[in-house]
């Protein structure tokens, strides 16, 4: 999808398309061992090797909206992403995100932050990731600095 194709889509179509694309990218990154899951684990990666971070996903559920510590972490992560030119999106269904990035045997308790990283041995490239970068770029042009997208239901 080119930037021009993204521009002519309606906002609802853009968000739905972005949700499907995000799921595709997360599954691909998981298969390539290019995911970091959890607020503290993501903060460690950002601190140690910020150049390895390609994309950031923040997830919030209603039950955590009043968690001040989590909101502070989100603010710091967003600031870091802006300063380091890392695309960032927000999803509202942490449980669905945990299903995508977790193992069936493991129940992820902290899927509030997920980073897509480039493996050390080479640059992992995915055309769907480029679509997400274009989506974020267009959202920033519309002054939506952290766009919220919906992950598709199973």
PERAZI-V392849 format. One record per pair of residues at least 12 apart in sequence whose C-alpha atoms are under 10 Angstrom apart, sorted by the first residue. I is the first residue (numbers start at 1). J is the second residue. Records with the same first field share a line. If there is no record, write none. Layout:
I: J + J
//
This chain:
1: 127 + 128 + 130 + 131 + 132 + 134 + 135
2: 130 + 131 + 134 + 135
3: 131 + 133 + 134 + 135 + 137 + 138
4: 134 + 138
6: 18 + 131 + 134 + 135 + 138
7: 134 + 135 + 138 + 139
11: 139
12: 149 + 150
14: 135 + 139 + 149
15: 135 + 147 + 148 + 149 + 150 + 151
16: 149 + 150 + 151 + 152
17: 131 + 132 + 135 + 149 + 150 + 151 + 152
18: 89 + 128 + 131 + 132 + 133 + 134 + 135 + 136 + 148 + 149 + 150 + 151 + 152
19: 91 + 132 + 148 + 149 + 150 + 151 + 152 + 153
20: 128 + 149 + 150 + 151 + 152 + 153
21: 127 + 128 + 129 + 130 + 131 + 132 + 151 + 152
22: 57 + 89 + 97 + 128 + 129 + 131 + 132 + 149 + 150 + 151 + 152
23: 96 + 97 + 100 + 101 + 128 + 150 + 151 + 152
24: 100 + 126 + 128 + 129
25: 116 + 126 + 127 + 128 + 129 + 130 + 131 + 132
26: 57 + 97 + 100 + 101 + 114 + 115 + 116 + 128 + 129
27: 100 + 101 + 102
28: 101 + 116 + 124 + 125 + 126 + 128 + 129
29: 101 + 115 + 116 + 117 + 118 + 119 + 124 + 125 + 126 + 129
30: 100 + 101 + 102 + 103 + 116
31: 101
32: 117 + 118 + 119 + 124
33: 116 + 117 + 118 + 119
34: 52 + 53 + 54 + 115 + 116 + 117 + 118 + 119 + 120 + 124
35: 53 + 55 + 56 + 101 + 114 + 115 + 116 + 117 + 118 + 119
36: 53 + 56 + 101 + 111 + 113 + 114 + 115 + 116 + 117
37: 57 + 98 + 101 + 102 + 108 + 109 + 110 + 111 + 112 + 113 + 114 + 115 + 116
38: 58 + 108 + 109 + 110 + 111 + 112 + 113 + 114 + 115
39: 58 + 70 + 73 + 74 + 77 + 110 + 111 + 112 + 113 + 114 + 115
40: 73 + 110 + 112 + 113
41: 110 + 113 + 114 + 115
42: 56 + 77 + 112 + 113 + 114 + 115 + 116
43: 73 + 76 + 77 + 80 + 113 + 115
45: 115 + 117
46: 77 + 80 + 81 + 84 + 115 + 117
47: 80
49: 117
50: 80 + 81 + 84 + 86 + 117
51: 84 + 85 + 86 + 117 + 118
52: 115 + 116 + 117 + 118 + 119 + 120 + 123
53: 81 + 84 + 85 + 86 + 87 + 115 + 116 + 117 + 118 + 119
54: 81 + 85 + 86 + 87 + 88 + 115 + 116 + 117 + 118 + 124 + 129 + 133
55: 81 + 85 + 86 + 87 + 88 + 89 + 114 + 115 + 116 + 117 + 118 + 129 + 132 + 133
56: 77 + 78 + 81 + 86 + 87 + 88 + 89 + 90 + 113 + 114 + 115 + 116 + 117
57: 78 + 87 + 88 + 89 + 90 + 91 + 97 + 111 + 112 + 113 + 114 + 115 + 116 + 146 + 148
58: 74 + 77 + 78 + 88 + 89 + 90 + 91 + 92 + 93 + 94 + 97 + 111 + 112 + 113 + 114 + 115 + 146 + 148
59: 74 + 89 + 90 + 91 + 92 + 93 + 94 + 95 + 96 + 97 + 98 + 110 + 111 + 112 + 113 + 114 + 148
60: 74 + 90 + 91 + 92 + 93 + 94 + 95 + 111 + 112 + 113
61: 91 + 92 + 93 + 94 + 95 + 112
62: 92 + 93 + 94
64: 112
70: 112
73: 113
74: 112 + 113
77: 113
78: 145 + 146
82: 145 + 146
86: 115 + 133 + 136
87: 132 + 133 + 134 + 135 + 136 + 137 + 140 + 145 + 146 + 147
88: 114 + 115 + 132 + 133 + 136 + 137 + 145 + 146 + 147 + 148
89: 132 + 133 + 135 + 136 + 139 + 144 + 145 + 146 + 147 + 148 + 149
90: 112 + 113 + 146 + 147 + 148 + 149 + 150
91: 112 + 113 + 146 + 147 + 148 + 149 + 150 + 151
92: 112 + 148 + 149 + 150 + 151
93: 111 + 112 + 149 + 150 + 151 + 152 + 153
94: 108 + 109 + 110 + 111 + 112 + 113 + 151
95: 107 + 108 + 109 + 110 + 111 + 112
96: 111 + 150 + 151 + 152 + 153 + 154
97: 111 + 112 + 113 + 114 + 150 + 151
98: 110 + 111 + 112 + 114
99: 111 + 154
100: 151
101: 114
116: 129
135: 147
//
